[in-house]
Structures are given as C-alpha cells and as structure tokens.
C-alpha cells in the first residue's frame, strides 16, 4: 500500500490542498472522503483514507476553500462551490476507469448527494456520517457570517424537507451506509430519519449506530480504530476493489 501524498489543485482562483493514495490496481474504486463545515478539514480524515486503502481502494480528499490548508475565505464558500471544487478534484485525480465511493460528514452529506446525482452509476457506494441536507434555495448562497442569508434559510423550520438531495438519495440504487451518533446536537433527528427513508427506497442501505459518539464523527473515527474499521468494511460490504458486487455484477456502467 502506498503512502498518502499531499498535493495542490488550482481551481477557480483557489489553491485547494488535497491528498491522494494509490491503494489498488487499475480499475480499483476511489474512496472520496469529504469533511464537514466549521473547522472541518481533511487532516482528521487521514486514518479513514488509510483504512480504505487497506481494503484495496484508491483514496482522495481535499480541504474545501477556506478550510484547512486551502486558500480562500470560508464566508465566500457555498454548497455549489463545494460541489464544483469536489468535481474538479475528482475529475483531475480519480482514475476515470474506476468507480467512486463517496463519503461525507455533516454538511458534506449534501455534497455527496450532489456528487451522486452528477456521477450517476459510476458511484458504487455512499457513506453518510451525521449528514445534512438543505433547501434548494440555499445551494447558491455564500455562507457568510452567522447572520447571513444562508443562515436564515437553513434556520427556517423544516426548510430541508423539500431538499433536492433527498430526491437524489431516493433514486440511488447502490450500496449506502448511514452512520448515526448517539448524541447529535447539530442534525435534527427528523433529518436523519428522512435521509434513511430516502435511502430505503432503492439503495442497499445499512444504518450504523455509534451510541457513544457525538456529531463530530470525523474525529470519532480518527480516534476509534475499531469503529473506523467497521465503518469502512460496512461501506464496502458486498463490493470488491473495483466496485463490483460479490456476485460479480458491476455497479457502474
């Protein structure tokens, strides 16, 4: 297994700090692991990337602009820009002949859904960790400060219920794991249940309970090796390193 290598990716005036690991042969799946909002960064996700590589996957992560070692201002970031930055990095650095395993924490639950809609049947598996989804009108709006329009939109009661991300998850037909902490002071239980109900429509979905964890599941998986191994094994359950089911049927076309 190779080591994780740090590299920059220039996109739309920003220098995005990224990391890649070559954990498999030609055609192997690439696990794309995306951090959450606030002070989230790829740094806490490195042990998770190592675990995916140990299972024969390539591994890829980035700091969104305004986070970690990337340039840019967090207040100028938006859900749309997160999606576009992730697409730019994936298209440039994930092998085009292999499927994708998309893993997102908190706000990146929305980004994973956006990517799943974009890449379609190239996506072999999803890992959603205390995920958030948002109203359509929030997608273009810069995050700004605490009193921004974005904050106003997402604080409206039940604004998430018509989230386009839920429609994407209802249509998704691959492997999915919903990781749920025992205590979550950020994501309302109704959001978690809506995500689970959406995945239950067509996906082969598993709910992974982490009763002693809180919302910061990136930190939890960093510090708890057994749970980290269980999560990765569950996401990849039934798939080989090329995103195929145990029966040999390919999940990407």
ZAMARGU-4260 file (C-alpha; in steps of 0.2 Angstrom, whole numbers, plus 5000, padded with zeros to 4 digits):
<rodrens>
0) 5000/5000/5000 | 5007/5017/4995 | 5008/5032/5007 | 4996/5047/5006 | 5003/5061/4996
5) 4999/5079/4998 | 4996/5090/4983 | 4988/5106/4977 | 4974/5108/4965 | 4971/5125/4957
10) 4953/5129/4954 | 4943/5145/4951 | 4956/5156/4959 | 4959/5145/4974 | 4973/5133/4978
15) 4965/5118/4986 | 4975/5107/4997 | 4972/5088/4993 | 4978/5071/4997 | 4979/5055/4987
20) 4984/5037/4990 | 4986/5023/4977 | 4978/5008/4986 | 4973/4997/4972 | 4977/4992/4954
25) 4969/4998/4938 | 4950/5000/4939 | 4950/5000/4958 | 4937/5011/4966 | 4942/5028/4973
30) 4935/5032/4990 | 4932/5051/4991 | 4931/5057/5009 | 4924/5075/5012 | 4925/5084/5028
35) 4911/5095/5036 | 4909/5113/5039 | 4916/5125/5053 | 4934/5120/5057 | 4932/5103/5047
40) 4947/5098/5037 | 4955/5083/5028 | 4968/5081/5042 | 4956/5072/5054 | 4951/5060/5040
45) 4968/5053/5035 | 4966/5037/5046 | 4950/5034/5037 | 4958/5036/5020 | 4972/5024/5026
50) 4958/5011/5030 | 4950/5012/5013 | 4967/5010/5005 | 4970/4994/5016 | 4954/4987/5008
55) 4961/4990/4990 | 4954/5007/4986 | 4962/5022/4980 | 4959/5037/4992 | 4956/5055/4989
60) 4952/5070/5000 | 4953/5089/4999 | 4951/5104/5010 | 4937/5115/5003 | 4942/5133/5001
65) 4943/5142/5017 | 4947/5126/5026 | 4962/5118/5032 | 4977/5121/5021 | 4967/5128/5006
70) 4966/5146/5001 | 4950/5157/5001 | 4938/5164/5014 | 4925/5152/5022 | 4912/5166/5021
75) 4913/5165/5002 | 4911/5147/5001 | 4894/5139/4996 | 4886/5122/4993 | 4888/5125/4975
80) 4906/5129/4976 | 4909/5114/4987 | 4901/5103/4974 | 4911/5111/4960 | 4928/5110/4969
85) 4925/5092/4973 | 4921/5088/4955 | 4936/5097/4949 | 4947/5087/4961 | 4939/5070/4957
90) 4939/5073/4938 | 4958/5078/4938 | 4964/5065/4951 | 4952/5050/4952 | 4956/5036/4939
95) 4942/5038/4926 | 4941/5019/4923 | 4936/5016/4941 | 4920/5018/4951 | 4918/5030/4966
100) 4914/5028/4984 | 4908/5044/4991 | 4909/5048/5010 | 4903/5064/5018 | 4902/5071/5035
105) 4889/5083/5041 | 4887/5097/5028 | 4896/5085/5015 | 4881/5074/5016 | 4873/5087/5004
110) 4889/5087/4994 | 4889/5068/4992 | 4871/5069/4986 | 4876/5082/4974 | 4890/5071/4968
115) 4879/5055/4967 | 4867/5065/4956 | 4882/5071/4945 | 4891/5054/4943 | 4876/5043/4942
120) 4880/5024/4940 | 4899/5027/4942 | 4895/5028/4961 | 4897/5011/4969 | 4894/5016/4987
125) 4889/5030/4999 | 4895/5033/5017 | 4884/5047/5025 | 4890/5052/5043 | 4878/5063/5053
130) 4873/5070/5036 | 4864/5087/5032 | 4853/5091/5018 | 4847/5109/5013 | 4834/5118/5004
135) 4836/5121/4986 | 4837/5140/4988 | 4852/5138/5000 | 4863/5130/4986 | 4869/5146/4978
140) 4871/5157/4993 | 4888/5161/5001 | 4889/5155/5019 | 4894/5172/5025 | 4894/5176/5044
145) 4881/5170/5057 | 4868/5182/5052 | 4869/5179/5033 | 4855/5174/5021 | 4862/5156/5021
150) 4860/5155/5040 | 4842/5162/5038 | 4837/5150/5025 | 4844/5134/5034 | 4836/5140/5051
155) 4819/5141/5044 | 4809/5127/5052 | 4808/5112/5040 | 4816/5121/5026 | 4826/5105/5022
160) 4810/5094/5019 | 4810/5098/5001 | 4828/5096/4999 | 4833/5090/4981 | 4847/5079/4990
165) 4833/5068/4996 | 4826/5065/4979 | 4844/5060/4973 | 4845/5048/4988 | 4828/5041/4984
170) 4834/5037/4966 | 4851/5030/4971 | 4852/5011/4969 | 4869/5006/4976 | 4877/5002/4992
175) 4874/5015/5006 | 4879/5017/5025 | 4871/5030/5036 | 4882/5032/5052 | 4872/5039/5066
180) 4880/5046/5083 | 4871/5043/5099 | 4871/5061/5103 | 4869/5074/5089 | 4867/5092/5094
185) 4868/5098/5076 | 4857/5087/5065 | 4839/5086/5070 | 4833/5068/5071 | 4820/5071/5058
190) 4833/5075/5045 | 4842/5058/5049 | 4826/5049/5048 | 4822/5057/5031 | 4839/5053/5024
195) 4836/5035/5030 | 4819/5034/5022 | 4826/5041/5006 | 4840/5028/5005 | 4827/5014/5009
200) 4818/5017/4993 | 4831/5009/4981 | 4848/5008/4990 | 4855/4993/4999 | 4856/5003/5015
205) 4864/4999/5032 | 4861/5011/5047 | 4877/5010/5058 | 4874/5016/5076 | 4888/5024/5086
210) 4880/5026/5103 | 4895/5034/5112 | 4899/5046/5098 | 4893/5064/5095 | 4891/5074/5079
215) 4910/5075/5076 | 4911/5058/5068 | 4927/5063/5058 | 4936/5065/5075 | 4927/5049/5082
220) 4933/5038/5068 | 4951/5046/5069 | 4952/5041/5087 | 4942/5024/5087 | 4951/5012/5076
225) 4938/4998/5079 | 4923/5009/5073 | 4933/5016/5059 | 4937/4998/5053 | 4919/4993/5055
230) 4913/5008/5045 | 4924/5005/5030 | 4920/4987/5030 | 4902/4990/5030 | 4903/5003/5016
235) 4912/4991/5006 | 4902/4976/5011 | 4897/4966/4995 | 4909/4976/4984 | 4927/4971/4978
240) 4940/4984/4975 | 4933/4988/4958 | 4915/4992/4964 | 4908/4975/4960 | 4896/4965/4970
245) 4901/4948/4977 | 4891/4940/4963 | 4902/4949/4950 | 4889/4961/4944 | 4896/4978/4941
250) 4888/4993/4949 | 4894/5005/4936 | 4891/5006/4918
</rodrens>
